[in-house]
Amino acid sequence: MNGIEFIAATAIILFVAFALGWFANWLVHRFSRVSKADIGELEKMAQALHEAEELRDQAITYLEQRESELNSHISQTEAELSAAMDGLRTSRHEAEELRIYIEKTNGA
């Protein structure tokens, strides 16, 4: 094999390698390309996600407000219960004093 045949064989091998590489690159880009329908679907999914996040934020805000109202109501109810228990305790004490007084006056 002389120098010209060697150069020609090397050139053909390099050209075939280049052609195969270019074809493989074309195939990869052809199959991995995102279509407009896929982009539209991704946009719809992004919009739905955004709306879901807004609804979640609104629900969290509502729950925090409702929890605050319920805690306020519980505090008010506990205060009323405490006042009622104090009144009941005072009434029982007065009733016991009256019972003792009546027993003393009836016994004397």
C-alpha positions as CSV (number, residue, x, y, z in Angstrom):
1,M,0.0,0.0,0.0
2,N,1.6,3.2,-1.0
3,G,1.1,6.7,0.4
4,I,-1.8,7.8,-1.8
5,E,-3.8,4.6,-1.2
6,F,-3.3,5.0,2.6
7,I,-4.4,8.6,2.5
8,A,-7.5,7.7,0.4
9,A,-8.4,4.8,2.8
10,T,-8.0,7.1,5.8
11,A,-10.1,9.8,4.2
12,I,-12.9,7.3,3.4
13,I,-12.8,5.9,7.0
14,L,-12.9,9.4,8.4
15,F,-15.8,10.4,6.1
16,V,-17.8,7.2,7.1
17,A,-17.2,8.0,10.8
18,F,-18.3,11.6,10.2
19,A,-21.4,10.4,8.4
20,L,-22.3,7.9,11.1
21,G,-21.8,10.5,13.8
22,W,-23.9,13.1,12.0
23,F,-26.7,10.5,11.4
24,A,-26.6,9.4,15.1
25,N,-26.8,13.1,16.2
26,W,-29.8,13.6,13.8
27,L,-31.6,10.5,15.2
28,V,-31.0,11.6,18.9
29,H,-32.4,15.1,18.1
30,R,-35.3,13.7,16.1
31,F,-36.5,11.4,18.9
32,S,-35.7,13.7,21.9
33,R,-37.3,16.8,20.4
34,V,-40.3,18.2,22.3
35,S,-43.4,18.7,20.2
36,K,-45.7,21.7,20.4
37,A,-48.4,19.5,21.9
38,D,-46.1,18.5,24.7
39,I,-45.2,22.1,25.4
40,G,-48.9,23.0,25.5
41,E,-49.5,20.2,27.9
42,L,-46.7,21.3,30.1
43,E,-48.1,24.8,30.1
44,K,-51.5,23.5,31.1
45,M,-49.9,21.4,33.9
46,A,-48.0,24.5,35.1
47,Q,-51.2,26.5,35.2
48,A,-53.0,23.8,37.1
49,L,-50.2,23.6,39.5
50,H,-50.3,27.3,40.0
51,E,-54.0,27.3,40.7
52,A,-53.6,24.4,43.1
53,E,-51.0,26.3,45.0
54,E,-53.3,29.3,45.2
55,L,-56.1,27.1,46.5
56,R,-53.8,25.5,49.0
57,D,-52.7,29.0,50.3
58,Q,-56.4,30.1,50.5
59,A,-57.2,26.9,52.5
60,I,-54.3,27.4,54.9
61,T,-55.4,31.0,55.4
62,Y,-59.0,29.9,56.1
63,L,-57.9,27.2,58.5
64,E,-55.6,29.6,60.4
65,Q,-58.5,32.1,60.7
66,R,-60.9,29.4,61.8
67,E,-58.4,28.0,64.3
68,S,-58.0,31.5,65.7
69,E,-61.8,32.0,66.0
70,L,-62.2,28.6,67.7
71,N,-59.4,29.3,70.1
72,S,-61.0,32.6,71.0
73,H,-64.3,30.8,71.5
74,I,-62.7,28.2,73.7
75,S,-61.0,30.9,75.8
76,Q,-64.4,32.7,76.2
77,T,-66.1,29.4,77.1
78,E,-63.5,28.5,79.7
79,A,-63.8,32.0,81.2
80,E,-67.6,31.6,81.5
81,L,-67.1,28.1,83.0
82,S,-64.7,29.4,85.6
83,A,-67.1,32.2,86.5
84,A,-70.0,29.7,86.7
85,M,-67.9,27.4,88.9
86,D,-67.0,30.3,91.2
87,G,-70.7,31.3,91.5
88,L,-71.6,27.7,92.2
89,R,-68.9,27.4,94.9
90,T,-70.1,30.6,96.5
91,S,-73.8,29.4,96.4
92,R,-72.9,26.1,98.0
93,H,-70.9,27.9,100.7
94,E,-73.9,30.2,101.4
95,A,-76.3,27.3,101.4
96,E,-74.1,25.4,103.9
97,E,-74.0,28.5,106.1
98,L,-77.8,28.9,105.9
99,R,-78.2,25.2,106.7
100,I,-76.0,25.5,109.8
101,Y,-77.8,28.7,110.9
102,I,-81.2,27.0,110.5
103,E,-80.1,23.9,112.4
104,K,-78.8,26.2,115.2
105,T,-82.0,28.2,115.4
106,N,-84.2,25.1,115.4
107,G,-82.0,23.3,117.9
108,A,-82.0,26.2,120.3
